[in-house]
Amino acid sequence: MTLKTTHIGIAVGIVIVAIVLGLYIYYHYSTLLEMKLPKKVENVTGIPELKVLWTSPELIPKSWLIEHGIYDKAWSWRTFVRGQVTISPNGKLIAVTTRKGEIYVFNDNGKIVRKLTFTLGEIPYRVVFSPNGKYLVIGLISREGKLLVYDVNTWKLLFEYKASNDLLGLSNASEATIIKEPWYGNRIMYVTFDMEGRMYISISQLIIDSKKQRPIYKKISIDLFEIYPELKKRYPNLTRYVTSYWTLMTVSKIIAIDMRTWKILWKWPKDDYAYISIPILDVDDNGKYLALGTWMGYYLKDPKKWHGGTVFVLNASNGELLYRWDILPRIPVFNRTSIYNGIDLSSDGKYLVVAPSDGRIFVIDNERSARLHRSVFLWSRTFTNPILANILLIPKKKGGEFTVKSTYIYSYSGLVGIVKDRVITYTSATYSAYWSPRYVRKPLIQHPNQTKLFIFDLKTGKLLFIDKFFGIPRYG
């Protein structure tokens, strides 16, 4: 299935280094899975020297980035990919995106075989080759939000889809705003394929204040007992569990497309929107089940129906809902749940693995759950916990004072995948459980479980392996 969302880094040069490193990591850990692993390994050393085969020319001038205010500050959490590297299934083509709205396609010898250039305010967000390698599928962030499909032999545009037609219309974000803050535009959030010739996409629109050119936040007070009745059993002496939360307003849809005819097969929800962000999809090879997860937030008008941390499993052939599962929040530290990359179906559709961002992992008997129309669990584990620490609050408004606050910090844990009979999950950087739209939150220490790789047995949940994984934060 998918190890959800590729993020971070400007693809401005040494493309092949990233490729070789990726291939090494893939081979390295695939080999480990074939071994009889010890119960616990704290670290793996002995990284072979990487050999640079070729380098690309500079794809985007630093002066252009500085001119448009596109650069990271050391303390910021940037949620947009500066550039992506995608390799075709046969390894013959390498697609590289830039923030300028360009895609360079190299062959395996480093020669540029195609350059695609888009208009102002159109930025590649999802770029992926089809499983048969015949097509390059591009999801653009823009006021419309476009999906483009190119034939990689002729580079003919075969299919174009505009997300704005199935959302609330054009984004209120201007082209200039989208260049600086791409996630403000209409987005093709995710693209995945089965082996039966179908493509599935998630589209999303963030509600933007047209005058202020920024997202609209609303503060909502909710009773978690109403959304999660099971929580009442854990707190029998309480009648309510009310919490407040700043939420964005988002609408989303899932679209299924037949890649043989380029016709839309179905849309979900059929007659309305999903009033929450859906950043991740996965489908089994046979195209029987489509699993999706929701990101953080609550829908103001119906928070019980639409909120973060919900798993939906659909019939992939017609879009009908088979079952739904709402992940309980880890209160009192987390008064919400969220899934960004943490969804993976086994290739045969038997198992569904879910990893919310709060340090837990769940394995579901997907086939039985689909028959019974409710989630049936094989096992669950908590493999990392939040800890108390100080964080630095950096005001977003100029002139504000920096303050230090004691709160919980955690290592982001929303990456998961199934490899044969193993479940692999990864913790990335350290974040604060406290959140406010007024501040950037900078933890003053790193969580001890930051940037670690965990491997479990798929059927039993036994922890087989831990590695510090070079201490590299990753998000996809």
PADREN-959900 format. One line per field, with one value per residue (C-alpha): z negated, y, x; residue number from 0. Coordinates in nm, 2 decimals, always signed. Layout:
<atoms>
up	[Z	...]
north	[Y	...]
east	[X	...]
pos	[NUM	...]
</atoms>
This chain:
<atoms>
up	[+0.00	-0.08	-0.32	-0.30	-0.20	-0.07	-0.22	-0.28	-0.09	+0.21	+0.51	+0.63	+0.71	+0.61	+0.72	+0.75	+0.40	+0.27	+0.50	+0.40	+0.03	+0.07	+0.26	-0.01	-0.30	-0.11	-0.05	-0.40	-0.58	-0.33	-0.40	-0.78	-0.74	-0.59	-0.89	-1.23	-1.41	-1.77	-2.02	-2.03	-1.84	-1.96	-1.66	-1.32	-1.21	-0.91	-0.64	-0.31	-0.13	+0.13	+0.48	+0.68	+1.04	+1.18	+1.06	+1.22	+1.30	+1.05	+1.10	+0.90	+0.82	+0.45	+0.55	+0.67	+0.34	+0.14	+0.37	+0.31	-0.07	-0.03	-0.29	-0.62	-0.96	-1.19	-1.44	-1.19	-1.10	-0.73	-0.61	-0.23	-0.02	+0.13	+0.40	+0.47	+0.63	+0.79	+0.97	+1.23	+1.14	+1.38	+1.25	+1.60	+1.53	+1.24	+1.20	+0.99	+0.89	+0.80	+0.61	+0.93	+1.08	+1.29	+1.33	+1.47	+1.60	+1.61	+1.75	+1.55	+1.70	+1.59	+1.92	+1.91	+2.13	+2.05	+1.87	+1.77	+1.68	+1.52	+1.48	+1.19	+0.88	+1.00	+0.79	+0.82	+0.49	+0.58	+0.86	+0.91	+1.19	+1.25	+1.15	+1.51	+1.57	+1.86	+1.71	+1.50	+1.27	+1.14	+0.87	+0.88	+0.60	+0.75	+0.72	+0.92	+0.81	+1.11	+1.18	+1.50	+1.66	+1.92	+2.15	+2.07	+2.42	+2.62	+2.33	+2.46	+2.20	+2.17	+1.89	+1.70	+1.39	+1.20	+0.83	+0.80	+0.99	+0.70	+0.42	+0.33	+0.65	+0.69	+0.38	+0.23	+0.21	+0.48	+0.71	+0.52	+0.18	+0.32	+0.43	+0.08	-0.11	+0.14	-0.11	-0.10	+0.26	+0.37	+0.35	+0.50	+0.16	+0.25	+0.54	+0.53	+0.77	+0.77	+1.02	+1.19	+1.38	+1.13	+0.98	+0.65	+0.55	+0.25	+0.32	+0.06	+0.01	-0.28	-0.35	-0.31	-0.42	-0.08	-0.23	-0.49	-0.26	-0.54	-0.67	-0.89	-1.24	-1.46	-1.83	-1.91	-2.25	-2.24	-2.48	-2.40	-2.56	-2.29	-2.01	-2.18	-2.41	-2.50	-2.69	-2.95	-3.07	-3.15	-3.35	-3.52	-3.78	-3.50	-3.32	-3.06	-2.92	-2.76	-2.57	-2.34	-2.01	-1.73	-1.41	-1.04	-0.80	-0.52	-0.26	-0.08	+0.16	+0.29	+0.66	+0.84	+1.20	+1.47	+1.63	+1.94	+2.03	+1.81	+1.68	+1.32	+1.16	+0.83	+0.58	+0.20	+0.02	+0.30	+0.24	-0.01	-0.12	-0.39	-0.62	-0.72	-0.55	-0.40	-0.34	-0.29	-0.09	-0.03	+0.18	+0.21	+0.54	+0.64	+0.59	+0.34	+0.04	+0.02	-0.32	-0.42	-0.73	-0.85	-0.97	-1.28	-1.34	-1.39	-1.17	-1.35	-1.25	-1.32	-1.51	-1.59	-1.22	-1.09	-1.30	-1.29	-1.35	-1.18	-0.96	-0.67	-0.46	-0.13	+0.14	+0.39	+0.69	+0.60	+0.31	+0.06	-0.31	-0.45	-0.80	-1.01	-1.32	-1.54	-1.72	-2.09	-2.18	-2.44	-2.69	-2.89	-2.69	-2.35	-2.32	-1.96	-1.72	-1.38	-1.09	-0.82	-0.67	-0.90	-0.68	-0.51	-0.36	-0.29	+0.08	+0.05	-0.16	-0.46	-0.71	-0.77	-0.98	-1.14	-1.31	-1.44	-1.52	-1.90	-1.94	-1.89	-1.62	-1.55	-1.32	-1.20	-1.05	-0.74	-0.57	-0.88	-0.96	-0.61	-0.66	-1.00	-0.92	-1.23	-1.32	-1.44	-1.60	-1.59	-1.82	-1.92	-2.08	-2.24	-2.14	-2.25	-2.51	-2.56	-2.83	-3.02	-2.90	-2.83	-2.49	-2.35	-2.23	-1.94	-1.86	-1.49	-1.52	-1.52	-1.84	-2.07	-2.36	-2.35	-2.65	-2.79	-2.87	-3.04	-2.85	-2.69	-2.39	-2.17	-1.87	-1.56	-1.48	-1.19	-0.94	-0.89	-0.62	-0.58	-0.43	-0.39	-0.75	-0.92	-1.02	-1.01	-1.17	-1.22	-1.46	-1.32	-1.49	-1.83	-1.86	-2.13	-2.23	-2.31	-2.01	-1.94	-1.60	-1.76	-1.82	-1.67	-1.93	-1.96	-2.21	-2.40	-2.41	-2.18	-2.26	-2.34	-2.08	-1.81	-1.47	-1.54	-1.33	-1.49	-1.34	-1.46	-1.37	-1.16	-1.32	-1.68	-1.74	-1.89	-1.88	-1.67	-1.61	-1.70	-1.52	-1.57	-1.19	-1.15	-1.35	-1.03	-1.06	-0.78	-0.70	-0.41]
north	[+0.00	+0.34	+0.49	+0.80	+1.13	+1.23	+1.56	+1.80	+1.92	+2.14	+1.94	+2.17	+1.95	+1.62	+1.41	+1.08	+1.10	+1.09	+0.81	+0.60	+0.66	+0.56	+0.24	+0.16	+0.21	+0.00	-0.28	-0.25	-0.30	-0.55	-0.76	-0.73	-0.86	-1.18	-1.24	-1.39	-1.06	-1.03	-0.91	-0.56	-0.37	-0.02	+0.10	-0.01	+0.11	+0.06	+0.28	+0.21	+0.51	+0.65	+0.71	+1.00	+0.88	+1.22	+1.55	+1.77	+2.14	+2.39	+2.35	+2.66	+2.96	+3.05	+3.41	+3.33	+3.16	+3.45	+3.70	+3.52	+3.48	+3.10	+2.99	+2.80	+2.94	+2.71	+2.69	+2.67	+2.36	+2.38	+2.15	+2.18	+1.98	+2.21	+1.96	+1.59	+1.31	+1.02	+0.72	+0.51	+0.14	+0.03	+0.29	+0.44	+0.78	+1.02	+1.31	+1.61	+1.90	+2.25	+2.53	+2.74	+2.51	+2.30	+1.92	+1.79	+1.43	+1.27	+0.93	+0.70	+0.86	+1.21	+1.35	+1.57	+1.40	+1.64	+1.96	+2.06	+2.42	+2.54	+2.88	+3.12	+2.98	+2.61	+2.41	+2.03	+1.87	+1.50	+1.35	+0.97	+0.72	+0.46	+0.10	+0.00	+0.29	+0.43	+0.74	+1.03	+1.16	+1.51	+1.68	+2.06	+2.30	+2.60	+2.80	+2.52	+2.22	+2.01	+1.65	+1.59	+1.26	+1.24	+0.95	+0.91	+0.79	+1.07	+1.32	+1.38	+1.51	+1.23	+1.34	+1.66	+1.70	+2.02	+1.97	+2.30	+2.15	+1.90	+2.14	+2.49	+2.65	+2.84	+2.89	+3.24	+3.23	+3.44	+3.30	+3.51	+3.36	+3.01	+3.06	+3.15	+2.92	+2.64	+2.45	+2.74	+2.64	+2.37	+2.04	+1.70	+1.56	+1.20	+0.96	+0.58	+0.29	-0.06	-0.32	-0.33	-0.01	+0.23	+0.55	+0.70	+1.06	+1.27	+1.64	+1.92	+2.28	+2.49	+2.79	+3.11	+3.46	+3.64	+3.98	+3.86	+3.58	+3.32	+3.03	+3.09	+2.94	+2.89	+2.80	+2.51	+2.37	+2.00	+1.73	+1.43	+1.20	+1.28	+1.21	+0.90	+0.73	+0.47	+0.73	+0.74	+0.39	+0.52	+0.82	+0.68	+0.97	+1.23	+1.33	+1.55	+1.59	+1.94	+2.07	+2.36	+2.35	+2.58	+2.43	+2.50	+2.47	+2.22	+2.03	+1.71	+1.44	+1.11	+1.05	+0.71	+0.71	+0.44	+0.47	+0.28	+0.52	+0.82	+0.83	+0.91	+0.60	+0.74	+1.01	+1.00	+1.13	+1.10	+1.40	+1.61	+1.68	+1.53	+1.83	+1.73	+1.69	+1.34	+1.33	+0.96	+0.67	+0.31	+0.04	-0.34	-0.47	-0.62	-0.30	-0.44	-0.21	+0.16	+0.28	+0.65	+0.85	+1.20	+1.47	+1.68	+1.91	+1.92	+2.02	+2.31	+2.20	+1.83	+1.74	+1.39	+1.30	+1.48	+1.50	+1.39	+1.04	+0.86	+0.55	+0.49	+0.17	+0.18	-0.07	+0.04	-0.06	+0.16	+0.39	+0.24	+0.26	-0.08	+0.03	+0.33	+0.35	+0.66	+0.63	+0.73	+1.03	+0.98	+1.21	+1.41	+1.48	+1.47	+1.59	+1.49	+1.22	+1.27	+1.05	+1.20	+0.92	+0.64	+0.41	+0.09	-0.20	-0.53	-0.61	-0.88	-0.66	-0.89	-0.65	-0.28	-0.10	+0.24	+0.47	+0.80	+1.06	+1.00	+0.69	+0.41	+0.14	-0.08	-0.38	-0.46	-0.78	-0.59	-0.86	-0.96	-0.59	-0.54	-0.84	-0.73	-0.35	-0.28	-0.27	-0.60	-0.58	-0.82	-0.62	-0.27	-0.13	+0.20	+0.23	+0.59	+0.82	+1.20	+1.35	+1.68	+1.94	+2.31	+2.47	+2.81	+3.00	+3.23	+3.48	+3.50	+3.87	+4.10	+4.26	+3.98	+3.84	+3.50	+3.29	+2.94	+2.70	+2.36	+2.11	+1.76	+1.69	+1.39	+1.23	+1.23	+0.87	+0.87	+0.67	+0.30	+0.02	-0.35	-0.54	-0.91	-1.03	-0.73	-0.39	-0.10	+0.23	+0.54	+0.83	+1.16	+1.49	+1.62	+1.84	+2.00	+1.87	+2.23	+2.42	+2.77	+2.96	+3.26	+3.09	+2.87	+2.61	+2.50	+2.21	+2.29	+1.92	+1.63	+1.34	+1.03	+0.83	+1.09	+0.94	+0.58	+0.28	+0.01	-0.33	-0.56	-0.90	-0.84	-1.12	-1.11	-0.75	-0.87	-0.60	-0.74	-0.45	-0.09	+0.14	+0.50	+0.53	+0.79	+1.05	+1.19	+1.34	+1.21	+1.26	+1.03]
east	[+0.00	+0.13	+0.37	+0.19	+0.30	+0.64	+0.75	+1.04	+1.34	+1.41	+1.50	+1.77	+2.06	+2.21	+1.91	+2.09	+2.23	+1.87	+1.79	+2.09	+2.02	+1.66	+1.76	+2.01	+1.76	+1.50	+1.75	+1.90	+1.57	+1.42	+1.73	+1.68	+1.32	+1.45	+1.68	+1.60	+1.62	+1.73	+1.47	+1.61	+1.87	+1.94	+2.14	+2.27	+2.61	+2.84	+2.68	+2.86	+3.00	+2.76	+2.89	+2.75	+2.68	+2.56	+2.41	+2.16	+2.21	+2.06	+1.68	+1.57	+1.79	+1.82	+1.76	+1.41	+1.33	+1.45	+1.27	+0.94	+1.00	+1.03	+1.28	+1.26	+1.34	+1.52	+1.23	+0.94	+0.73	+0.68	+0.40	+0.47	+0.71	+0.97	+1.03	+0.98	+1.17	+0.96	+1.10	+0.92	+0.85	+1.13	+1.37	+1.42	+1.26	+1.30	+1.06	+1.17	+0.94	+1.03	+0.85	+0.85	+0.58	+0.81	+0.87	+1.20	+1.20	+1.54	+1.64	+1.86	+2.18	+2.09	+1.96	+1.65	+1.40	+1.11	+1.04	+0.68	+0.61	+0.29	+0.14	+0.18	+0.01	+0.02	+0.25	+0.31	+0.20	+0.15	+0.36	+0.36	+0.40	+0.12	+0.20	+0.26	+0.49	+0.29	+0.17	+0.30	+0.02	+0.05	-0.16	-0.14	-0.21	-0.38	-0.70	-0.86	-0.67	-0.58	-0.51	-0.31	-0.21	+0.07	+0.17	+0.55	+0.63	+0.46	+0.42	+0.07	-0.18	-0.44	-0.66	-0.73	-0.96	-1.04	-1.11	-1.29	-1.58	-1.64	-1.55	-1.68	-1.54	-1.21	-1.00	-1.01	-0.63	-0.46	-0.19	+0.07	-0.05	-0.04	+0.33	+0.42	+0.18	+0.08	-0.14	-0.39	-0.49	-0.72	-0.53	-0.50	-0.42	-0.34	-0.33	-0.32	-0.39	-0.51	-0.39	-0.73	-0.69	-0.85	-0.70	-0.83	-0.77	-0.85	-0.92	-0.94	-1.03	-0.92	-1.15	-0.95	-1.04	-1.03	-0.92	-0.67	-0.54	-0.51	-0.71	-1.02	-0.98	-1.28	-1.27	-1.51	-1.61	-1.70	-1.81	-1.58	-1.83	-2.08	-1.83	-1.67	-1.93	-1.67	-1.48	-1.76	-1.65	-1.30	-1.44	-1.75	-1.76	-1.78	-2.10	-1.92	-1.57	-1.56	-1.26	-1.19	-1.01	-0.91	-1.01	-0.97	-1.26	-1.21	-1.41	-1.29	-1.40	-1.28	-1.29	-1.25	-1.13	-1.12	-0.78	-0.89	-1.17	-1.08	-1.43	-1.52	-1.67	-1.79	-1.75	-1.76	-1.95	-2.20	-2.43	-2.23	-1.87	-1.65	-1.60	-1.25	-0.91	-0.84	-0.47	-0.42	-0.57	-0.48	-0.63	-0.55	-0.41	-0.74	-0.94	-1.18	-1.12	-1.03	-0.92	-0.88	-0.80	-0.89	-0.65	-0.71	-1.00	-1.38	-1.67	-1.84	-2.20	-2.16	-1.83	-1.96	-1.98	-1.67	-1.36	-0.99	-0.87	-1.15	-1.09	-1.33	-1.32	-1.51	-1.61	-1.35	-1.57	-1.87	-1.77	-2.02	-1.91	-1.83	-1.73	-1.61	-1.39	-1.33	-1.00	-1.04	-0.81	-0.54	-0.69	-0.59	-0.27	-0.44	-0.80	-0.81	-0.68	-0.53	-0.41	-0.19	+0.02	-0.08	-0.30	-0.18	-0.37	-0.20	-0.18	-0.44	-0.67	-0.68	-0.51	-0.54	-0.28	-0.35	-0.10	-0.24	+0.02	+0.02	+0.23	-0.01	-0.05	-0.35	-0.39	-0.74	-0.88	-1.01	-1.20	-1.39	-1.46	-1.60	-1.84	-1.95	-1.96	-1.75	-1.38	-1.24	-0.89	-0.60	-0.38	-0.28	+0.04	+0.15	+0.52	+0.59	+0.45	+0.44	+0.66	+0.65	+0.90	+0.94	+0.85	+0.93	+0.62	+0.72	+0.44	+0.34	+0.27	+0.57	+0.66	+0.52	+0.72	+0.87	+0.75	+0.83	+0.55	+0.56	+0.35	+0.37	+0.59	+0.57	+0.74	+0.52	+0.44	+0.20	+0.40	+0.32	+0.35	+0.32	+0.61	+0.54	+0.46	+0.60	+0.46	+0.70	+0.64	+0.86	+0.87	+0.98	+1.06	+0.95	+0.63	+0.43	+0.09	-0.01	-0.14	-0.25	-0.29	-0.11	+0.22	+0.49	+0.58	+0.94	+1.02	+1.34	+1.45	+1.41	+1.18	+1.38	+1.19	+1.24	+1.35	+1.33	+1.22	+1.00	+0.93	+0.64	+0.51	+0.20	-0.01	+0.11	+0.22	+0.55	+0.82	+1.11	+1.34	+1.42	+1.67	+1.77	+1.75	+2.03	+1.84	+1.67	+1.32	+1.10	+0.73	+0.66]
pos	[0	1	2	3	4	5	6	7	8	9	10	11	12	13	14	15	16	17	18	19	20	21	22	23	24	25	26	27	28	29	30	31	32	33	34	35	36	37	38	39	40	41	42	43	44	45	46	47	48	49	50	51	52	53	54	55	56	57	58	59	60	61	62	63	64	65	66	67	68	69	70	71	72	73	74	75	76	77	78	79	80	81	82	83	84	85	86	87	88	89	90	91	92	93	94	95	96	97	98	99	100	101	102	103	104	105	106	107	108	109	110	111	112	113	114	115	116	117	118	119	120	121	122	123	124	125	126	127	128	129	130	131	132	133	134	135	136	137	138	139	140	141	142	143	144	145	146	147	148	149	150	151	152	153	154	155	156	157	158	159	160	161	162	163	164	165	166	167	168	169	170	171	172	173	174	175	176	177	178	179	180	181	182	183	184	185	186	187	188	189	190	191	192	193	194	195	196	197	198	199	200	201	202	203	204	205	206	207	208	209	210	211	212	213	214	215	216	217	218	219	220	221	222	223	224	225	226	227	228	229	230	231	232	233	234	235	236	237	238	239	240	241	242	243	244	245	246	247	248	249	250	251	252	253	254	255	256	257	258	259	260	261	262	263	264	265	266	267	268	269	270	271	272	273	274	275	276	277	278	279	280	281	282	283	284	285	286	287	288	289	290	291	292	293	294	295	296	297	298	299	300	301	302	303	304	305	306	307	308	309	310	311	312	313	314	315	316	317	318	319	320	321	322	323	324	325	326	327	328	329	330	331	332	333	334	335	336	337	338	339	340	341	342	343	344	345	346	347	348	349	350	351	352	353	354	355	356	357	358	359	360	361	362	363	364	365	366	367	368	369	370	371	372	373	374	375	376	377	378	379	380	381	382	383	384	385	386	387	388	389	390	391	392	393	394	395	396	397	398	399	400	401	402	403	404	405	406	407	408	409	410	411	412	413	414	415	416	417	418	419	420	421	422	423	424	425	426	427	428	429	430	431	432	433	434	435	436	437	438	439	440	441	442	443	444	445	446	447	448	449	450	451	452	453	454	455	456	457	458	459	460	461	462	463	464	465	466	467	468	469	470	471	472	473	474	475]
</atoms>
